[in-house]
Amino acid sequence: MRILEYTGLDTARVAAQYRKATEAIAREDFRAAEVKKLVNLGHGKFYRPRLDGANRLLFALVRHGRDTCALMLEVIANHDYGKSRFLRGANIDETKIADVDAKAAQVEAQPVRYLHPDRTAVHFLDKPLSFDDAQESVYRLPPPLIVVGSAGSGKTALTLEKLKHADGEVLYVTQSAYLAQNARDLYYANGFEREDQEATFLSYREFVESIRVPAGREAGWREFSSWFVRMRQGHAFKEVDGHQAFEEIRGVIVARAGGVLSREDYRALGVRQSIFPAEERDRLYDLVEKYRAREIPGMALRGEAIRPEPARAGLAGAGRTALRFRNGG
């Protein structure tokens, strides 16, 4: 059985005992390692080998394809399971936990989408994370960084893992309040904490409002789509997809801190900076100008309503760490 290790695992005080226990687990001799399965947990399946009279080891089993691996998580010092970050305060009575056979335990291994074939270091948010070579190379780079990746490429997980290494006040900004809360839940999913770090998770709007509250409110898809239906009745915009147009306007044309892109700057964007080919951009910009000319009172495109003032940086001031990510092909 292959042995993996959580990146936050510290075995310095029990190095010899740890080595002996993991060697037994690797050869699937759970009896020699005195492995027991913890029960009555609210989440997950965890196992504990005995290290010595006072200390225990916590691990989980993960499976990728046909391979089952033992992921070493933390040392439980002095039988104090209550302080375990992975057990989340579960009450463990050692007199009521039974021995477990390696083959029986492997049946319950947690499936994972990916495991690096060589590296044994594993990260942990709400579940185990093994970085591929590209992700690992980014993880080791110092910020500031701009990471471009498609949906599902691991940008959020990578950002959160890098965030763990920042001290002081740290700021995570994302598109919506839902995504900000989701990122926060992932970050603290298994009790991660740093005494020298204060992390704040905000939506873009919440971040801007920490600087200055813009007048009115941002026009959303509902307002745009009701107006766009009328525009599509004419010939000029009949072939334009409304959702693509809205995302292009919101995420590209009016997304700059300095305001709306000029027509010339929009034309000059590269093929990976816009979802519209160069020959269609003038038509889309015509649509932007028509919309700006007919904005609903009290509502505005993002670039019109939100113009942060650098001199009043608020949460983005000194001592904050920000990692910037863009979606791209």
C-alpha positions as CSV (number, residue, x, y, z in Angstrom):
1,M,0.0,0.0,0.0
2,R,1.4,3.4,-1.0
3,I,1.9,5.9,1.8
4,L,0.8,9.6,1.2
5,E,1.4,12.5,3.6
6,Y,-0.7,15.6,4.2
7,T,1.4,18.7,3.7
8,G,0.7,19.9,7.2
9,L,1.8,16.6,8.9
10,D,4.5,17.0,11.6
11,T,6.1,13.9,12.9
12,A,9.3,15.4,14.2
13,R,8.7,14.3,17.8
14,V,7.8,10.7,17.0
15,A,9.9,10.1,13.8
16,A,11.0,6.6,14.7
17,Q,7.6,5.4,15.8
18,Y,6.0,7.0,12.7
19,R,8.4,5.2,10.4
20,K,7.7,1.9,12.1
21,A,3.9,2.3,11.9
22,T,3.9,3.4,8.2
23,E,6.2,0.6,7.2
24,A,3.6,-1.9,8.7
25,I,0.7,-0.1,7.0
26,A,2.6,-0.1,3.7
27,R,2.8,-3.9,3.8
28,E,-0.8,-4.0,4.9
29,D,0.0,-5.4,8.3
30,F,-2.6,-3.5,10.2
31,R,-2.2,-5.8,13.2
32,A,1.5,-4.9,13.7
33,A,0.6,-1.2,13.5
34,E,-2.4,-1.7,15.9
35,V,-4.7,0.0,13.5
36,K,-8.2,0.7,14.7
37,K,-11.2,2.2,12.9
38,L,-12.8,5.3,14.6
39,V,-16.5,5.1,14.9
40,N,-19.5,7.4,15.6
41,L,-18.0,10.2,13.5
42,G,-20.2,12.8,11.8
43,H,-18.1,12.7,8.7
44,G,-15.4,10.6,6.9
45,K,-13.7,7.4,7.7
46,F,-10.5,7.6,9.8
47,Y,-8.1,5.1,11.3
48,R,-5.6,5.3,14.1
49,P,-2.4,3.2,14.6
50,R,-0.6,3.3,17.9
51,L,2.7,5.1,17.9
52,D,3.6,4.7,21.6
53,G,2.0,4.8,25.0
54,A,0.8,8.3,24.7
55,N,0.6,9.1,21.0
56,R,-1.5,8.0,18.1
57,L,-1.5,8.6,14.3
58,L,-4.6,9.5,12.3
59,F,-4.9,8.4,8.6
60,A,-7.5,7.9,5.9
61,L,-7.6,5.6,2.9
62,V,-8.0,7.0,-0.6
63,R,-8.5,5.2,-3.9
64,H,-7.5,6.2,-7.4
65,G,-8.4,3.7,-10.1
66,R,-7.3,0.3,-8.7
67,D,-4.8,1.7,-6.3
68,T,-5.6,2.2,-2.6
69,C,-3.3,4.6,-0.6
70,A,-3.0,5.4,3.1
71,L,-3.0,9.2,3.6
72,M,-1.2,10.1,6.9
73,L,-3.0,13.2,8.4
74,E,-1.8,14.1,11.9
75,V,-0.3,12.9,15.1
76,I,-2.7,12.8,18.0
77,A,-0.6,13.7,21.0
78,N,-1.4,12.3,24.5
79,H,-4.7,10.6,23.3
80,D,-6.2,14.1,22.9
81,Y,-8.6,13.5,20.0
82,G,-10.5,16.6,20.9
83,K,-7.7,18.8,19.5
84,S,-7.7,17.0,16.1
85,R,-8.4,19.3,13.2
86,F,-9.7,16.5,11.1
87,L,-12.0,14.9,13.7
88,R,-13.7,18.3,14.4
89,G,-14.2,17.7,18.1
90,A,-15.5,14.2,17.9
91,N,-15.6,12.3,21.2
92,I,-13.4,9.2,20.9
93,D,-13.5,6.5,23.5
94,E,-10.5,4.2,22.8
95,T,-12.0,1.4,24.8
96,K,-14.8,1.2,22.2
97,I,-12.9,1.2,18.9
98,A,-12.1,-2.1,17.3
99,D,-9.3,-3.5,15.3
100,V,-9.7,-3.5,11.5
101,D,-8.4,-5.7,8.8
102,A,-6.6,-4.0,5.9
103,K,-8.7,-5.6,3.2
104,A,-11.9,-4.7,4.9
105,A,-10.8,-1.1,5.3
106,Q,-9.8,-0.8,1.7
107,V,-13.3,-1.4,0.5
108,E,-14.3,1.9,2.2
109,A,-11.5,4.0,0.7
110,Q,-12.5,7.4,-0.5
111,P,-12.3,7.8,-4.3
112,V,-10.2,10.7,-5.6
113,R,-10.1,12.2,-9.1
114,Y,-6.3,12.4,-9.3
115,L,-3.1,11.3,-7.6
116,H,0.3,12.2,-8.8
117,P,2.2,9.0,-9.8
118,D,5.3,10.0,-7.9
119,R,4.8,12.8,-5.4
120,T,3.4,11.7,-2.0
121,A,2.5,15.2,-0.7
122,V,-1.3,15.8,-0.5
123,H,-3.1,19.0,0.2
124,F,-6.5,19.1,2.0
125,L,-9.5,21.5,1.7
126,D,-12.8,19.7,2.0
127,K,-11.2,16.6,0.5
128,P,-7.7,15.4,-0.4
129,L,-5.9,17.3,-3.3
130,S,-3.0,16.0,-5.3
131,F,-1.5,18.6,-7.7
132,D,-0.3,17.7,-11.2
133,D,3.0,19.1,-12.4
134,A,1.6,22.3,-13.8
135,Q,-0.4,23.0,-10.6
136,E,2.6,22.2,-8.5
137,S,4.9,24.6,-10.4
138,V,2.4,27.4,-9.9
139,Y,2.0,26.5,-6.2
140,R,5.7,26.9,-5.7
141,L,5.9,30.4,-7.3
142,P,5.8,33.4,-5.1
143,P,3.0,35.9,-5.5
144,P,1.9,38.2,-7.1
145,L,0.6,35.9,-9.8
146,I,-2.0,35.9,-12.6
147,V,-3.1,32.3,-13.3
148,V,-5.2,31.6,-16.4
149,G,-7.2,28.4,-16.5
150,S,-10.5,27.0,-17.7
151,A,-13.4,26.1,-15.4
152,G,-12.4,23.0,-13.3
153,S,-8.7,23.5,-13.8
154,G,-8.1,23.9,-10.1
155,K,-7.7,27.7,-9.8
156,T,-9.7,28.0,-6.6
157,A,-8.1,25.1,-4.9
158,L,-4.6,26.3,-5.9
159,T,-5.4,29.9,-4.7
160,L,-6.7,28.7,-1.3
161,E,-3.7,26.4,-0.7
162,K,-1.3,29.3,-1.5
163,L,-3.3,31.6,0.7
164,K,-2.4,29.3,3.7
165,H,1.2,30.5,3.4
166,A,0.4,34.2,3.7
167,D,0.7,35.9,7.1
168,G,-1.1,39.0,8.3
169,E,-4.3,40.2,6.8
170,V,-5.2,38.3,3.6
171,L,-8.0,39.1,1.1
172,Y,-9.8,36.7,-1.2
173,V,-12.1,38.4,-3.8
174,T,-14.3,36.6,-6.2
175,Q,-17.3,37.2,-8.5
176,S,-20.3,36.6,-6.1
177,A,-21.2,36.4,-2.5
178,Y,-22.0,32.7,-3.0
179,L,-18.5,32.0,-4.4
180,A,-16.9,33.9,-1.6
181,Q,-18.8,31.9,1.1
182,N,-18.0,28.7,-0.8
183,A,-14.3,29.5,-0.8
184,R,-14.4,30.3,2.9
185,D,-16.1,27.0,3.7
186,L,-13.5,25.1,1.7
187,Y,-10.6,27.0,3.4
188,Y,-11.8,26.1,6.9
189,A,-13.4,22.8,6.0
190,N,-11.0,20.7,8.1
191,G,-10.2,23.2,10.9
192,F,-7.3,25.0,9.2
193,E,-6.1,28.0,11.2
194,R,-3.1,30.2,11.6
195,E,-2.6,32.5,14.6
196,D,-0.7,35.0,12.5
197,Q,-3.3,35.2,9.7
198,E,-6.6,37.0,9.3
199,A,-8.3,35.9,6.1
200,T,-11.3,37.8,4.6
201,F,-13.5,36.4,1.8
202,L,-15.5,39.0,-0.2
203,S,-17.5,39.2,-3.4
204,Y,-16.3,41.9,-5.9
205,R,-19.2,44.1,-5.0
206,E,-18.6,43.7,-1.2
207,F,-14.9,44.6,-1.8
208,V,-15.9,47.7,-3.8
209,E,-18.4,48.7,-1.2
210,S,-15.7,48.5,1.4
211,I,-14.0,51.3,-0.5
212,R,-17.1,53.3,-1.7
213,V,-20.8,52.4,-2.1
214,P,-21.7,53.1,-5.7
215,A,-25.0,54.8,-6.5
216,G,-27.9,52.6,-7.7
217,R,-27.2,49.0,-8.4
218,E,-25.5,46.9,-11.1
219,A,-27.7,45.9,-14.0
220,G,-28.0,42.1,-14.1
221,W,-29.0,39.4,-16.6
222,R,-32.7,39.9,-16.1
223,E,-32.6,43.6,-17.0
224,F,-30.2,43.1,-19.8
225,S,-32.1,40.2,-21.3
226,S,-35.5,42.0,-21.3
227,W,-33.8,44.9,-23.3
228,F,-31.9,42.5,-25.6
229,V,-35.0,40.7,-26.7
230,R,-36.2,44.0,-28.3
231,M,-32.8,44.5,-29.9
232,R,-32.8,41.1,-31.5
233,Q,-36.0,42.0,-33.4
234,G,-33.8,44.0,-35.7
235,H,-31.4,42.5,-38.2
236,A,-28.2,43.9,-36.7
237,F,-28.1,41.7,-33.6
238,K,-30.2,38.7,-34.7
239,E,-27.3,36.3,-34.7
240,V,-25.8,37.5,-31.4
241,D,-26.3,35.1,-28.4
242,G,-27.6,37.0,-25.5
243,H,-25.8,35.1,-22.7
244,Q,-22.5,35.4,-24.5
245,A,-23.0,39.1,-25.1
246,F,-23.9,39.7,-21.5
247,E,-20.8,37.8,-20.2
248,E,-18.5,39.6,-22.8
249,I,-19.8,43.0,-21.7
250,R,-19.7,42.3,-18.0
251,G,-16.4,40.3,-17.9
252,V,-14.4,42.0,-20.7
253,I,-15.6,45.4,-22.0
254,V,-16.7,47.0,-18.7
255,A,-14.5,44.9,-16.3
256,R,-11.4,47.2,-16.2
257,A,-10.8,49.2,-13.0
258,G,-10.3,52.3,-15.2
259,G,-13.7,52.0,-16.8
260,V,-15.2,50.8,-20.1
261,L,-12.8,49.6,-22.9
262,S,-12.7,51.9,-25.9
263,R,-13.8,50.4,-29.3
264,E,-10.1,50.5,-30.4
265,D,-8.9,48.7,-27.3
266,Y,-11.6,46.1,-27.6
267,R,-10.8,45.4,-31.3
268,A,-7.1,44.9,-30.3
269,L,-7.8,42.2,-27.7
270,G,-6.1,38.8,-28.4
271,V,-8.0,35.7,-29.3
272,R,-7.9,34.4,-25.7
273,Q,-9.1,37.7,-24.2
274,S,-12.5,37.7,-25.9
275,I,-15.1,35.0,-26.7
276,F,-16.0,36.9,-29.9
277,P,-13.9,36.8,-33.0
278,A,-12.3,40.0,-34.2
279,E,-14.8,40.4,-37.1
280,E,-17.8,40.4,-34.7
281,R,-16.5,42.8,-32.1
282,D,-17.6,46.0,-33.8
283,R,-21.2,44.7,-33.8
284,L,-21.0,43.8,-30.1
285,Y,-19.6,47.2,-29.3
286,D,-22.5,48.8,-31.1
287,L,-24.7,46.8,-28.7
288,V,-22.8,48.2,-25.8
289,E,-23.2,51.8,-26.9
290,K,-27.0,51.3,-27.4
291,Y,-27.3,49.8,-24.0
292,R,-25.3,52.5,-22.3
293,A,-27.5,55.1,-24.0
294,R,-30.7,53.5,-22.7
295,E,-29.6,52.4,-19.2
296,I,-32.4,51.9,-16.7
297,P,-32.6,54.8,-14.1
298,G,-30.7,53.9,-11.0
299,M,-28.9,51.0,-12.7
300,A,-25.6,50.8,-14.6
301,L,-23.1,48.6,-16.3
302,R,-20.4,47.5,-13.9
303,G,-17.7,49.7,-15.4
304,E,-19.9,52.8,-15.0
305,A,-21.1,52.1,-11.4
306,I,-17.8,50.9,-9.9
307,R,-14.7,52.9,-10.1
308,P,-12.5,52.2,-7.0
309,E,-10.4,55.1,-5.8
310,P,-6.8,53.9,-5.2
311,A,-6.2,56.5,-2.5
312,R,-9.0,54.8,-0.4
313,A,-7.9,51.3,-0.9
314,G,-9.6,49.9,2.3
315,L,-9.1,46.2,2.4
316,A,-6.7,46.3,-0.5
317,G,-4.2,48.4,1.5
318,A,-0.8,47.6,2.9
319,G,-0.4,44.2,4.5
320,R,-3.0,42.5,2.4
321,T,-2.2,39.7,0.0
322,A,-4.3,39.2,-3.2
323,L,-3.9,36.5,-5.8
324,R,-5.6,37.4,-9.1
325,F,-7.1,34.8,-11.3
326,R,-8.8,35.0,-14.7
327,N,-10.9,32.4,-16.6
328,G,-9.5,31.7,-20.0
329,G,-9.2,29.0,-22.6
